[in-house]
Every structure is written in structure tokens, then in C-alpha cells.
């Protein structure tokens, strides 16, 4: 899965595409946070998008059955001692991610936004 797979993608809040500079920064941070116990350790991945209201990053994966993963970065700048962190949720493909992640995130985002406005 690559960034080009998301060309002209209809992003829903809170998800937004990442700039080239942002992709480099998020890839470096994930590389720094991964320990040998983490399922993404030594995997090939590319940042694609992020949430505007949190630290969740959508990465495309290469050479795996799951083609996408959402990672909640910790921004510690060092390997996490617990292999459960940074938290990673894997998705088969774009459709799986849309149904299990992007649409529920939109509902949560809208509910929070309108609650705060009231």
C-alpha cells in the first residue's frame, strides 16, 4: 500500500493526508519507538495520513497480509520497552480501514465537536 493508492481520496475528519516532510518525520518517530518485541519491527511502512485531533497515524505496509496499520505514536523518541506500544491496529485493505476506523472516527469527532459547541 502506498501514498499513491490514496490519490484523490475523500478524507473524512479527523483524518487528513500527510505532507512529504510530515511523512519523513512520522516514519522516523515510528522507527525510534519500535522495539524487537513490536509486530512492526523491521517491517517496511510508509506514513499516509494522520488524525488532526490525536496521535494516530495511518501507515501503508509492504509485504504483509494486512496492508494498512493505524499506529498511536507515543512521541518518546526511543524504543518502547513494552511490545504493545506504540499501539497498532491492522487492516486488510482500504475498505477494511474505512469501515472499522475512518467512519467510527468521523462519528466520534463529530459528536465531540458538536458537544463542545453546545
FIZAZA-955987 format. One record per residue (C-alpha): residue number from 1; residue in one letter; chain; x, y, z. Coordinates in steps of 0.001 Angstrom, whole numbers. Example, Ala and Ser with C-alpha at 12.3 -4.5 7.8 and 13.67 -1.06 7.14 Angstrom:
2
<site num="1" residuo="a" cadena="A" x="12300" y="-4500" z="7800"/>
<site num="2" residuo="s" cadena="A" x="13670" y="-1060" z="7140"/>
END
This chain:
118
<site num="1" residuo="x" cadena="A" x="0" y="0" z="0"/>
<site num="2" residuo="x" cadena="A" x="1401" y="3398" z="-909"/>
<site num="3" residuo="x" cadena="A" x="523" y="7073" z="-820"/>
<site num="4" residuo="x" cadena="A" x="-465" y="6910" z="-4498"/>
<site num="5" residuo="x" cadena="A" x="-3264" y="4468" z="-3581"/>
<site num="6" residuo="x" cadena="A" x="-4862" y="7428" z="-1771"/>
<site num="7" residuo="x" cadena="A" x="-4610" y="9940" z="-4645"/>
<site num="8" residuo="x" cadena="A" x="-7874" y="11937" z="-4712"/>
<site num="9" residuo="x" cadena="A" x="-9098" y="10005" z="-1651"/>
<site num="10" residuo="x" cadena="A" x="-12183" y="11560" z="27"/>
<site num="11" residuo="x" cadena="A" x="-10767" y="12031" z="3541"/>
<site num="12" residuo="x" cadena="A" x="-13237" y="12356" z="6404"/>
<site num="13" residuo="x" cadena="A" x="-12425" y="14271" z="9586"/>
<site num="14" residuo="x" cadena="A" x="-10423" y="13832" z="11689"/>
<site num="15" residuo="x" cadena="A" x="-8233" y="12115" z="9062"/>
<site num="16" residuo="x" cadena="A" x="-6047" y="14187" z="6756"/>
<site num="17" residuo="x" cadena="A" x="-3193" y="13396" z="4365"/>
<site num="18" residuo="x" cadena="A" x="398" y="13936" z="5464"/>
<site num="19" residuo="x" cadena="A" x="2851" y="16162" z="3610"/>
<site num="20" residuo="x" cadena="A" x="6180" y="14795" z="2354"/>
<site num="21" residuo="x" cadena="A" x="8003" y="16408" z="5307"/>
<site num="22" residuo="x" cadena="A" x="5442" y="15012" z="7710"/>
<site num="23" residuo="x" cadena="A" x="5828" y="11516" z="6242"/>
<site num="24" residuo="x" cadena="A" x="9572" y="11642" z="6890"/>
<site num="25" residuo="x" cadena="A" x="9050" y="12838" z="10477"/>
<site num="26" residuo="x" cadena="A" x="6399" y="10226" z="11340"/>
<site num="27" residuo="x" cadena="A" x="8433" y="7413" z="9786"/>
<site num="28" residuo="x" cadena="A" x="11473" y="8447" z="11821"/>
<site num="29" residuo="x" cadena="A" x="9432" y="8619" z="15037"/>
<site num="30" residuo="x" cadena="A" x="7943" y="5175" z="14495"/>
<site num="31" residuo="x" cadena="A" x="11397" y="3768" z="13710"/>
<site num="32" residuo="x" cadena="A" x="12639" y="5234" z="17002"/>
<site num="33" residuo="x" cadena="A" x="9739" y="3829" z="19051"/>
<site num="34" residuo="x" cadena="A" x="9821" y="239" z="17778"/>
<site num="35" residuo="x" cadena="A" x="11466" y="-2458" z="19868"/>
<site num="36" residuo="x" cadena="A" x="12235" y="-6004" z="18681"/>
<site num="37" residuo="x" cadena="A" x="9077" y="-7187" z="20512"/>
<site num="38" residuo="x" cadena="A" x="6781" y="-4992" z="18369"/>
<site num="39" residuo="x" cadena="A" x="4966" y="-6579" z="15371"/>
<site num="40" residuo="x" cadena="A" x="6103" y="-3699" z="13099"/>
<site num="41" residuo="x" cadena="A" x="9784" y="-4093" z="13991"/>
<site num="42" residuo="x" cadena="A" x="11836" y="-4347" z="10783"/>
<site num="43" residuo="x" cadena="A" x="8708" y="-4055" z="8596"/>
<site num="44" residuo="x" cadena="A" x="8505" y="-1684" z="5621"/>
<site num="45" residuo="x" cadena="A" x="5930" y="1058" z="6124"/>
<site num="46" residuo="x" cadena="A" x="5069" y="4493" z="4798"/>
<site num="47" residuo="x" cadena="A" x="3019" y="7176" z="6577"/>
<site num="48" residuo="x" cadena="A" x="-108" y="8151" z="4646"/>
<site num="49" residuo="x" cadena="A" x="-2434" y="10152" z="6903"/>
<site num="50" residuo="x" cadena="A" x="-2970" y="11343" z="10455"/>
<site num="51" residuo="x" cadena="A" x="-5772" y="12426" z="12718"/>
<site num="52" residuo="x" cadena="A" x="-5994" y="16155" z="13402"/>
<site num="53" residuo="x" cadena="A" x="-7141" y="15526" z="16964"/>
<site num="54" residuo="x" cadena="A" x="-4669" y="12925" z="18211"/>
<site num="55" residuo="x" cadena="A" x="-1534" y="10930" z="17588"/>
<site num="56" residuo="x" cadena="A" x="-2950" y="8239" z="15281"/>
<site num="57" residuo="x" cadena="A" x="-1040" y="7736" z="12040"/>
<site num="58" residuo="x" cadena="A" x="-2149" y="5592" z="9099"/>
<site num="59" residuo="x" cadena="A" x="754" y="3649" z="7589"/>
<site num="60" residuo="x" cadena="A" x="824" y="1557" z="4445"/>
<site num="61" residuo="x" cadena="A" x="2589" y="-1787" z="4829"/>
<site num="62" residuo="x" cadena="A" x="4633" y="-3687" z="2278"/>
<site num="63" residuo="x" cadena="A" x="4977" y="-7441" z="2109"/>
<site num="64" residuo="x" cadena="A" x="2305" y="-8323" z="4687"/>
<site num="65" residuo="x" cadena="A" x="-1224" y="-9755" z="4544"/>
<site num="66" residuo="x" cadena="A" x="-2523" y="-6616" z="6265"/>
<site num="67" residuo="x" cadena="A" x="-1930" y="-3646" z="4004"/>
<site num="68" residuo="x" cadena="A" x="-2637" y="-828" z="6483"/>
<site num="69" residuo="x" cadena="A" x="-1991" y="-143" z="10140"/>
<site num="70" residuo="x" cadena="A" x="-3019" y="2721" z="12417"/>
<site num="71" residuo="x" cadena="A" x="-346" y="3433" z="14984"/>
<site num="72" residuo="x" cadena="A" x="-804" y="5584" z="18062"/>
<site num="73" residuo="x" cadena="A" x="2649" y="7130" z="18398"/>
<site num="74" residuo="x" cadena="A" x="3943" y="7886" z="21884"/>
<site num="75" residuo="x" cadena="A" x="6478" y="10545" z="20798"/>
<site num="76" residuo="x" cadena="A" x="9080" y="9334" z="23273"/>
<site num="77" residuo="x" cadena="A" x="11828" y="9298" z="20641"/>
<site num="78" residuo="x" cadena="A" x="13109" y="5957" z="21941"/>
<site num="79" residuo="x" cadena="A" x="12135" y="2269" z="21772"/>
<site num="80" residuo="x" cadena="A" x="9133" y="1424" z="23895"/>
<site num="81" residuo="x" cadena="A" x="10023" y="-1339" z="26396"/>
<site num="82" residuo="x" cadena="A" x="6560" y="-2912" z="26103"/>
<site num="83" residuo="x" cadena="A" x="5944" y="-4504" z="22671"/>
<site num="84" residuo="x" cadena="A" x="2282" y="-3438" z="22854"/>
<site num="85" residuo="x" cadena="A" x="3414" y="174" z="22297"/>
<site num="86" residuo="x" cadena="A" x="3130" y="2062" z="20180"/>
<site num="87" residuo="x" cadena="A" x="-376" y="639" z="19816"/>
<site num="88" residuo="x" cadena="A" x="-1026" y="-756" z="16333"/>
<site num="89" residuo="x" cadena="A" x="-4309" y="-1840" z="14760"/>
<site num="90" residuo="x" cadena="A" x="-4009" y="-3720" z="11467"/>
<site num="91" residuo="x" cadena="A" x="-6397" y="-3541" z="8493"/>
<site num="92" residuo="x" cadena="A" x="-6652" y="-5836" z="5443"/>
<site num="93" residuo="x" cadena="A" x="-7133" y="-3032" z="2934"/>
<site num="94" residuo="x" cadena="A" x="-8620" y="419" z="2394"/>
<site num="95" residuo="x" cadena="A" x="-12224" y="-804" z="2678"/>
<site num="96" residuo="x" cadena="A" x="-11497" y="-2532" z="5983"/>
<site num="97" residuo="x" cadena="A" x="-9854" y="638" z="7330"/>
<site num="98" residuo="x" cadena="A" x="-12735" y="2851" z="6152"/>
<site num="99" residuo="x" cadena="A" x="-15382" y="658" z="7825"/>
<site num="100" residuo="x" cadena="A" x="-13550" y="-161" z="11065"/>
<site num="101" residuo="x" cadena="A" x="-11646" y="3094" z="11585"/>
<site num="102" residuo="x" cadena="A" x="-12337" y="6168" z="9449"/>
<site num="103" residuo="x" cadena="A" x="-16155" y="6103" z="9715"/>
<site num="104" residuo="x" cadena="A" x="-16183" y="5442" z="13507"/>
<site num="105" residuo="x" cadena="A" x="-13543" y="8169" z="13947"/>
<site num="106" residuo="x" cadena="A" x="-15739" y="10609" z="11995"/>
<site num="107" residuo="x" cadena="A" x="-18708" y="9810" z="14259"/>
<site num="108" residuo="x" cadena="A" x="-16569" y="10289" z="17387"/>
<site num="109" residuo="x" cadena="A" x="-15071" y="13513" z="16011"/>
<site num="110" residuo="x" cadena="A" x="-18457" y="14987" z="15075"/>
<site num="111" residuo="x" cadena="A" x="-20011" y="14021" z="18410"/>
<site num="112" residuo="x" cadena="A" x="-17143" y="15674" z="20298"/>
<site num="113" residuo="x" cadena="A" x="-17147" y="18756" z="18074"/>
<site num="114" residuo="x" cadena="A" x="-20881" y="19374" z="18440"/>
<site num="115" residuo="x" cadena="A" x="-20862" y="18580" z="22146"/>
<site num="116" residuo="x" cadena="A" x="-18142" y="21201" z="22700"/>
<site num="117" residuo="x" cadena="A" x="-20086" y="23738" z="20606"/>
<site num="118" residuo="x" cadena="A" x="-23273" y="23354" z="22650"/>
END
